[in-house]
Amino acid sequence: MKKLTSLFVLFAALLFVAPVQHIVAQQPTVWVAQDPLSTTVYITKTGKKYHRDGCRSLSQSKIKTTLKEAKAKGYTPCKVCHPPQ
């Protein structure tokens, strides 16, 4: 019984001494309205979506354009990178 009590005390002490990981809530992303004439987006040779720089869908081709031009040509926003609309 004494051994069991000693183990319990040791375990309890470790719980208080062990480092505690803090969980930090991620802040929501807020997009600021931008001028479609100056907002840069990217399209591909074969796709029908426009993208943000760095989108994984741009691995094969990456053509720089403005948001206004992309929308005028019928491109729609990518559902992966969520570019400005």
Secondary structure, 3 states (H helix, E strand, C coil): CHHHHHHHHHHHHHHHHCCCCCCCCCCCCCCCCCCCCCCEEEECCCCCEEECCCCHHHCCCCEEEEHHHHHHCCCEECCCCCCCC
